[in-house]
């Protein structure tokens, strides 16, 4: 055999762009001008930049740029270089591109390290080839890639959950560990919150419920929590994550959701993961780099320098999207029929959903109604999507896979996106929904949505119809108040799509889709309209991005300090963050950092009234002052006790929690149109007018008002009940009576005993203040009923029906003014209006007289 010729490094090009010309197996004569500019700038200025972000829009060839940098450094500097992708399918795709198009020898090392081929391992470890792997291949407790010199992170916008996942312990509901923790926390939680944690939900508002254990409470309970988790995690798939978090529970936050308990730090402590932190360079690549320091937060790096795309390159979008919003004209059933008709005509289509249950609903529907269609899931096409793209009749149903799998060109012309990929974990949901700090994630959410709707448009010549369903996603894309933050091209596409979807029949939408598929003169005219419309739009940045970017280094510093139990350093970093958060849109986020600062000061306190205890009190009060409409902050007094005596007004929590539930209902009903609200409201008022439907309408009215509402048909059960935070009302409905009826002692005894029944039978109500209310047309009561009615409030039936109509009118008005999730100004105004217009439980009870005083007592 002949001697190998590559034992010693050859003289190589000065930058990655020139390096491309030395690759003899490449399929292209040279890199494109915009790629060349970025690669030459990198070679001249950024070879030693520790953390660098490259912005390369979709279709610009970012894979080639990242691989060229990696291969050039491997050859010139002897770097051990790894290229990270979100999925195994993208790993395989990237390696094929590297070898067959770019002439770069790359090796796939994804999956179990025990399955790696020895030759592939040797190629990477000797620096002979760039290794391509998944995020999970690096971010795990015992990575094969323990000392890379260069890490290239592709699709960096998608990396957050993969990176943070290494330090995130998700404890699913209805598992033994979840049950054990829920039982342990029961004495420390609001009774209704404990009920929600254990699965006792009352509608969509509870299904999206989220709460957080305050850090001072975690400090008090940590020893017992560690013992409980130790007992269950030892022999489970949670063991490795718990091994990272066990000694740092005081650096984590514990979030309680309707489907899981999440334990994780605010920002992933990537500095503790030597395989990532000790690399000479980390390069993050994305079509959009995000604003406001989002990339630093998701990667745990203090400062990442940006190398944007050349000015003016691809300011337009990639491909053409024909947006279809069926819910603007059709009912839910008609929407599903239209979707299936379009799937039949398209032949091949993709459905993206945020969750497996939604995906399963689509799979069942397709299996029932689309005869002869093959169904593919993410698992079945992750390694190879060829079976899908070569099928004439197929639907790929992908749950929680808004990025990572592309279907360009003729692979798919119909993309259905069913639901908004908004909060991808419980921490995000808490910060957005509970704290009203959605501004932190504005750019991240937009990136996720744009990635989702762009799965089938990856190059200029691509085009796809995007069938948009799911209330929140329709609200996000069809609400023109949000468009100013999008690119001009997307604004024009959305404006065209909304116009074509409004006040039309399903047949009209289907006809337009046929023209799109045929790509005929009709579609050419539509495309020309969109291109003309682009000129009228401009893109604006999200508010407060500059402030968020300026403080992110201190946020990472805070996380590093708290992970190392440096409470003083963490407090100093938190105060530095607060010094930079001044924009009104950041009041919720500012409140969160006041709370974090207070928690650190409390840890530094040695006595109940020393300087740090007073500092903690001050920070907690500032948190409440910054965001008075956040009920969670108002409830801190329950945890810190006499540290914050000014916060003990629990009555103020009632309207705030009521508003939060109203907010979740409004989001579920949709903001773009008011059809669901009006249909539901009309049914309530109609049914309240009839005795046989009165009780269910009464329950529905309570839910619409933002209460936990229910009914029970069992023996001796009361009629509907409305529960707030600490106050509840249970009703005795006498809707089938008439004004001439004399109310008897038996009914009176039933009404007065209802609070006891609620406390004993309704989950979460045992410690609540429950009052009884009689709704009746009767104006007289028998003398035997008199003593029982002393503890019962009286509401005349006609007056109740009139009040219900007024209440719904107020709710309609509040919904019309609702600007979106987590708006703290709206929350405060809504809470005040509910109180002043008598729609809180306390206000209702104040206006009602005692029944024994309001009714005439007769023998």
N, C-alpha and C positions, 0 to 999 in steps of 0.2 A: 504494500500500500504506500501511496505517496504521503509525504509530510503535510500536515495541515498548514495552510498559508496565513491564518489569522491569529497566530499566537501573540503577536505584538500589535499594538494599536497603530493605525496608519495616521498620517497627517489628515486632519478633517477640516471641513468647511468652518468658516467663522460664525455662522449662524444657522438655525434650522432650515431657513428657506434655501440657502445654498446647499445644505445637506441633501435636500430632496433630489437635486440633480445628480447626486452620486448613487442613487438607488436605481440600479439598472433594470429591475423588474417592474418599475412603476408603469402605470397605464396612461399617465398624463405627462406632457412635456415639461410642465412647470406648475407651480402653485399659482392661484389666482392673485391679482394685484392686491386685494384687501388682505389676503392671507400673508402675502409677502411683506406687506407693511407691518403687520402685527409681529410676524416672526423676526423680522430684522430689528424692530424696536425691542423685542424681548432679548435678542442676542446682544444688543448694544447697552441696554439699561437695566435688565432685570434678571440676569443670570444668578445673582446672589440675593434677590429679594426673597425673604423667607416665606411670605404668604402673598400670593398674587392671584387676582381674578381677571379672567379674559372674557370679554363680552363678544359673543359671536352669534348673531341671529340664526334662527332656523333656516336651513338651506345654504348656509355660508361655508360649510365644510369644517366645522369645529373639531370633528373627529380627527381629520388629517392634521390640523394644527396641534392638537394635544399629543397625538402619536409622534409627530415629527420632533417636537420638543423632547419627548421622552427618549426617542431613539437617538437623537443627536447627543443628548447628555450621557446616555448609556455608552455610546461609542467614543465620545471625546473625553468625558470625565470618568468613565468607568462606573457610573451610577447604577445602582440597583433600582430600576424604575418600575413602578406599577401604575396601571391605568384603571380607575374604578368606574364601574357601571352599576345602575340600579338592579338589573336582573341578569340571570344566566343567559336569557335569550339575547340580550344586548351584548353580553360578553362574546358569545359565539359570532354575532353579527359583526362586532368590531374587529375580531381576529380575522374574519374572512375579508373584510374591507382592507385591513392592513396588508395582508398577504397578496390578495388578488388585484387590488387597485393601486396601492401605494408602494408596493415592493418592500414593505417593512416586515421583518421576521418578528412576529409576536406570538406569544404562547398563552393559551387559555388555562388558567389555574383557578377554577371556580368549583364550589361544592365542597365535599369532605376532603380534607388534605390527605387522608389515607388513600384516596383514590387517584391522587396526582401521579402521572407517569414519571418515572425517574429521570428520563431524558428532559422532560419539560422543567422539572425542578432544577436540574443541573443548568439548563439554559438560562434560567432566571438568576440563580445564585452566582453564576460565573460572569454575569453581565453580558451574556451573549444575545439575550432577547429581552424585550419588554414583556412583562407579565400583565395580562388583562384579567381582572377579577371583579367580584361584586363588592359593594360597600361592606357587606357582612363578612367578606373574606378578610378585611382589615379590622373592622370594629367588632371584635369578640374578645373574650378573656384570654384565649391562647391562640393568637393568630399565627398562621404559617409565616406571614410577612412581618417578621419582628424587627427588621432594621432596614427598611427601604431608604434610599437617599432622596428619591423623588416620588411624590404622590400626585397624580393628575386625577382630579375629581370631575368626571363628566356629569352633565345635568345637575350641577350643584344645587339648584333650587329644589331638587327632589331628595336631597341628602338628609334633611333634618330628622325625619323619623328613623332613618337607618343609623345615624350618628347618635342621636339622643337615645335611641332604643337600647344601646349598650348599657345605659345607666337608668333605664326605665323599667320598673317592675309593675306589670299590668296583672292584676288579680281579678279574674273574670267572676261575674256573679254566678251564684249557685255552684260554686266550688267549695270544698271543705275549708280552705284557708279564708275565703271571702266570708263564709258564714261565721267562722271563729272570730275574725276581726270585727264583723258587724255586731256580734253579740257582746264582745268586749267594749265596744264604743257606745253601746246603747245608753248607759247612764250619762254619757258626755255629749249626747246629741239632742237637738230638738226632736221631740217624739215623731213629728211628721217627717222630718228628714230621715230618721232611722227607718221609718216605714218605706220611704222611697228607696233607700239604700237596699232594703231587703226585697224589693220588687213589688211593693204595693203601690201601683201607679194609678192615677186618675186622668187618663187622657194624654194628649200630646205634650202638654206643658210639663208633666212629670217625667215623661219619657226622655226629655232633654235636660232634666234637672242635674245640677252640679253644685258641689259645695267643697270647701277646703277646711281642713283642721288647722286652726291658727298655730303658728310655730310655738308660742308659749305653752299651748296645750300638748303639742307633740313632745316638748321637753319634759313635761310632767309624766307623760305616759310611755316614754320611749323604752324604758327597761322592760315593761310588760309586753309592749308590741314586739320587741326583738325576740323575747322568749316565745311568743306565739308563732311568729314567722319562722323561727328556727325549727320549731316542732313540725311544721308542715313543708317547708321548702327543701329540707335535706334530701329527700328522695323524689323531687319533682323537677320539671323543666325550668323552674324558677331559681334553681340552686345557684347557677353561675352569676345571674344578675344580682341575687341577694348577696353573694360573696363580695361584690363590689360596693354595695350600698350599706351593708350591715354596720360597719364602723363609722358610717357617715350619715346616719339617719338625721342628725341635727343639721346637715347641709342640704336636706331634701325637703320636699313639700308633699303632703299627703292629700290627694284629691279624691273626693267621693262622687261617683257618677251613678247614673241610673243603671248602668250595665257593668261597671267595673270600679275597682279601687286602683288608683295610680300613685306610685311612689317614685319620685324623680327629682333631681335638682332643677332649679330654674333654667340654668344654662348647662349644657353638657360639659363636664370637666375634662375636656380632651387633653389638657396639659398633663394629666396623670397617665395617659395612654402612650407609653414611650414609642410604640410602633408608629404613631401618628406625630407626636410632638417632637421627636428627635430627628425627623427627616430634615435634610438640608433645605428642601423647598416643597411647598404645597401649592399646587395650581388648581384653582377652581374655575371651571368653564360652564357657561350658561348662556342661553339666548337672552336672558335678562338677569342682571346681577343683583337686582333688588336695591331698594333705597332704604335710608334710615338705619343702616347698620345691621340689616337682617342677616346678611351672610356671616357676619362676625358672631351674632347670637346663635345661629344654628350650628356653627362649627366650633364655637368656644375659643376663637382667636381674637386677640385684642385689636389688631389692626391688619387689614388686608388691603394692599394697594390694588388699584383698578387700572387695567389696560383696556379701554373701551374699543369698540369697533371703529375703524376709520370714519371720520366725520362724513355724514351723508350716505354711508353705505347701508343699503337696505332699510331706508327710512320707511319704505312701504312694507306692507305685510308680505306673507308668503302664501301664494295660492289664493283661491277664492272660496269663501264660505257662504253658503246660502242658508241663512238662519230661518228656522220655522218654529213659531211659538203657538202650538195648537190650542193651549189653554186660554188664549186671548179671545177665542171664538167658540170653542167646543167644550163639552162636558168631559169628565174623566173617562167614561166608557167610550164615547165617540173618539177621544184621543187615542185610546188603545186600538180601536178598529182601524183608524187612519194609520197608525204606526205599522200595523201588520200588513195593510194594503201596500204601503210604501216598501216594506221589506220584501214582499212578493215581487214587486216591480224591480227592485234593486238587485235581487238575487243574493247578493252578499252584503251583510251589514254588521255593524258593531254597536253594542250597547255598553255604556259606562255607567256604573252605579256606585254610590258611596259605601254600600254595605252588602254583605252576603244575603240577608233576608230579602232585600230588594232584587238582587240578582236571581234568587230562587223563584221569586214571583214571575219574573220575565221568562225564566226557563220553563216553568210550568205552563205559562200562556202559549209560548212558542210550540211546546210539545203537543198541546191540545189543538191549536188552530192552524199551524203552518205545516201541513203534511209534506213530508219529503225533505224537510230542512234539517241539516245537521247542526247540532249545538256544540260550540266550543267554549271552554272556560280558560282562564289565564293559565292554569296549570297545564292544560293540554296543548297550548301553543307557545309556552314560554321558551322551550328549547328549540322548537321549529314551527313556524307559522305556515309552512308550505301546504299542509293538508287543508287549512282554512282558505288560503288565497287561491287554491286551485279548484275549490269546490264551486259548483254553479249555484247551489242553494245552501246557504250557511249563515248562521248568526253567531258572532262571538260575544258572549256576555261576560264582562270583566268587572269584578267587584273590587272597588278601592284601588284601581289601577289607572289613574288619570295620566300617568306618564310611563315611559319605558317600553311601550310596544307601539310601533308606528305602522300605518297602513297607507302608504303613498300611492299615487298614480291610480291605476285601475284596480288595485287591491280592494278598495272599498270606496263607494260613492255616497253611502248613507251612514252617518254617525248619529246615534241617539245618546244624549247625555242626560241622565235621569237623576238629578240631584246635585246640589252644590258641594264641591269638595272644600268645605269651609274649615271647621275645626277638626284637625286630624287626630287630636288626642284630647284628653280631659283637661290638661293644663291650658291649652289654647281656648277651649270652651269656657273655662273659668275666667280667664283674663278678658275675653271678649264679652261674654254674656253676663257674668256676675260683676266684674269690676268696671264694665263700660270702657274698656281700654282697647277697643277694636282698632284704633289708629295704628297700634303697634303692628298689626298683621295685615293692614290694607294692601300693601304691596305683595305680600306673600300670597294672600288669597287671590289677588288678580292674576299672579303668575300661575297658580294652580289651575284657575279657570281657563286661562289662555292656552295652557298646555293641554287641557282636556279637549277643548273645542278644536285644537289643531292637530289631533292625532292622524288625520287623513290629509292634511295639507302641509307637506314637508318641503316642497319646492315650488318655484314660481308657476309651473305649469299645472300643479295639482288643483283639484276642486272637489268639494264635497258639500252635501246638504247636511246641516246640523239640526237635528230634531231635539228641541229643548223642552224638557219637562222637569217637574219638581218645583214646588212653590218658591223656595229660596233662590234657586238658580234662575228661574224666570224673572224674579224680582231683581236679581243682580244684573242680568243682561238686558232686560226689556225696560228698565226704569231709566229714562233719559237724563235724570238728575245725576246718575253715576257715570254717564258716558264721557264727560269731560276729562276723566282720568285715563281714558283709553286712547290708542293710536287713532289718527284720523281715518285710516282705512277700516278699522274695526267699527268705529262709530258709524261710518257710512253703511257698512254691511248690516249692522244692527238696526239702523233706521229703516233700511229697505225691508229687512225681515219683519219688523214689527208692523210696518204698513201693510205688507202682503198677508199678514196673519190676523189682521183685525177686521171684524165684521165680514167674515167670509165663511162659506160652507166648506165642508171637508172635500167635496168634489173639486172646488176651485184650487185648494192647496195641492190636491193630487195632480190636477192638470199642470200646475206650475212645476211640480216635481218631474213630471214626464218630460217637459221641455228642457229641464235641467239635465236629465239623464241623456236625452238625445243630443244635447249641446247644439240645438238648432238656432234658427234666427231669433226665436222668441227669447231664448236664454241670452243670446248675444246682446240683444237690446237691454235686457235686465242688467247684465254685467256692465254695459256702458253707462246705465243710470247710476250704478254704484260708483264707478270711477269718476263720474262727474260730481257726485255728492261729496267725494273726499275733500274737495277744495274748500268746502264751507266749514270744516272742522279743524280745531286745534286741540292739542293735548296739554293738560295741566298736571303738575306734580301733585301727589297727595299732600295734604297739609302736615306741617311739623316734621317732615322727613329730615331736615337739617339738624334740628335739635336731637332727634333720636340717633342720628349718625354721630353727633358730637359726644354723646354720653356713653356709647356702647363699650368703649374701652374700660370705663369705670364699672360697668355692669359685669364684664368678664372678670375684672379685678376683684369685685365683690364675691363672685362665685369661687374664684381661686382661694380667697382668704377664708371664706366660710368652710370650704372643703378641708382646709388645713387647720380649722378650729381657731383661727385668728379673728376673734370677735371684734377686737378694736380695729383691725384693718378692714374688716367687712363694714363696720359702722362708718369709718371714714370714706370708704368707696361709695356707700349708699348716699352719704351726704353730698358727695361730688356729683352723683347722678342727679340728685334733687336740685342742685344748683343750676343744672342745665335744662330742666323740664319746666317751661313757662307757658307754652302754648295752651290755649283753652281746650283744644282738642285732646290734650294729654292729661286732663285732670284725673281721669281714672287711673292712668299709669303712674302719675305722681302720687296718688293716694296709695297705690300698691308699694311704692318705694318708701313712703313715710312709714307704712306698716312694717316693712322689712327692716328699716332703721330702728324702729321701736323694739322689734324682736331682738336685734343685736344689743341694743342698750340694756335690755332686760337681762340678757345673759351676762353682761358685765356688772350687774347690780349685786351688791353683797347684803343689802338690807332694804326694807320696804320704802325708805324715804331718803336714800342716799342720792348723790348727784345723778347716777345712771338711772335709777328708778324714776327720778323726776324727768330725765331726758326721754325715757321710754314713754311716760305719760304724755309728754309734749308731742312726741311723734305720733302716737295713736290719735290724739286729738286733732293734729294737723291732717291725718289721714281722713278722719271723718269730715273735717272742714273742707278738704279738697274735693270730696265726692260724697256729699250728704245723702244723695239718692241711692247709695250702695248699701243695701240692707246688711250685708255681711260685715261691713265696717262698724255699723251701728250696734251689731251684736257682740263686738269684741269685749264689752263690759262683762259678759257672762264668763269670760275666760280669765281676764286680768283682774277682775274683782275691784278692790278699792284703789287700784292704780289709776282708774279712770272713772271716778264717781259721777262725772258729768255725763257719762254715756248710759246711764241706767234707765232712761225713759224707753222702756220696751214697747209702750203703746205706739210710739212713732214707727215701729217696725211693721205694724199691721198694714198700713197703706202702701209702704214700700214693697213688701213681699207680694201684695195684691197686684201692684203695677208690674212687677217682674213676671208674674204669671200671665198677666194681660199681654205683655210684650211677646212672650213665647207663643201665645195663642194667635196674635196678629201675624207673627212670622209664619206660623203654620197655615193660616188662611190665605196669605199672600198680600203683597202691597201693590202690585201692578194693577190689579182689579179688585173690586170689593164684592165680587159675585158670591163667594163662599160665605162671607159675613152676612150679606143681605138675605141670602137663602136661609141661612140658619136662624137669623133674627126673625124673619117672617114666620117661620115654622113655630118658633117659641111663642110669639104673640098670638098666632092662630090657635095653637093648642091650649094656651092658658085660658082661652075663652070657652073651652069645653070641659065639662067635669071629668069625663073618662080619660082625657089625655093631660089633665092638669098637672099631675104629679111629675111625670117625666119632663114636661116643659119647665116645671119648677126647678128640677135638677139641672137641666140644660142652662137655664138662666143663671143659676149660681156659678156654673163653670164659666159661662161667658163673662161674668163679672170678675173673674179672677180668684174665685174661692175653690177649695177642694170640696166638691159637691157629690152627694150620693144618695142612695135610697136602698131600702131592704124590704123585701116582701115576706120575710119570715114572721112567725108568730110573735106578737107583742112589739114588733119593730115600729119605730116612729115613721113619720112621713119624711120628706127630704131634709137633708142637713147641709148647711154651708159652714165650712171651717176655714178660718184664717190662720194666723201664726199661733197666737195664744188664746184667741177668742173664737167661739163658735156659736152658731144658731141652729136649733133643731125645731122643725115645724110640725104642727098638727094641722093638716089641710082638711078643710070642711067644705070643699068646693061644690059638693052635690047637695048642700043644704039650701035653705032659703031664708029670707029675712024674718019670716013669721015663726020659724022653728025656735024653740027654747032649748038652749044648749044644756046638756045634761051632765050629771056628776061623773058618770063613767068616762065620758070623753075628756072631762076636765082632769080626772085622775091620770088618764093616759098622757095627756099633754104635759102635766107637771112631772111625770116620771121619765120622760124622754131623755133629759140630760144624763141621768144615771145609765140608761141603756147605751147612749153614745160613748160615754167614758169607758164602759166595760167592753163594748163590742167593736168599736171602730178603732182601727190601728192608728196609734199616734195621738189619740184624744184623751188619754187617761188623766193627764195633768192640765188639760185645758179648762178655761172658764166657759162652760156651755150654758146658754140661755134658751128657754123655750118660748116659742111664738105661736099663737093660734091665728090661723087665717080662716075666716068664716064670714058668711053674710049675716049671721045671727047677731042681734043686738040685745038679746035677753038670755040670762042664764038662771038655772034653778038654784035655789038657796043652798042645796047640797053641794053644788059646784063651787060656791063662793070661796071656801077656804083653799081649794086647790088652785084657784085662779090668781091667788096673791103672788105666785112666782112665775106667772105666765104673762107675756106681752100680747097685746091684741092688735090685729091688722084686719080691718074690714076688707072683704073680698074685692069689691069694686075699686076701692082705693089702692089695693095691691096691684090690680091689673093696670090701673092708670100709672102707678109708680113704675111698673115694669116697662111700659112704653117710653116713659121719660128716661129711664135708666139706659135703655137700648139706644135712644137718641144721643145720649151723652157718650156712650161707648162708640157709636158711629163717628161722632165728632173727634174723639180721641184717636181713633184709627186713621181718620183722614189727616191728622196732623203728625202721625207717627213717622219719623224720618228714617227709622232703621234700628237695628239691634244696638243696645248699649249706649243710646244717647242720654246722657245724664241730665241734661237740661229738660228734655221731654219727660223723663221719669219724675223729676221733682215737680214739674207743672201738673203732670197727670195725677200724682199722689195728692196734691193740693186740691185739684178739681174733684176727685173722688170724695174727698172729705167734705168740701164745701157744698157739694151737691147731694150729700147724704147717701153715698153709695158704698161706704165702708160699713163693716159690721157694727162698729161702735156708733157710727152716725145713725144707722138703721134703728138700733136699740134705743138711742136717745130720743128719737122722734115718736116711738110707740108708747102708748099708755099701758099701764097694768090692766089686765083683762077684768079683774074684779071691780076696778074703778070705771072702766069704759063701758061695761055692759050693765044693763038694768037687772038687778037680782029680784027674782020673783019666786013665790012659794009653789 
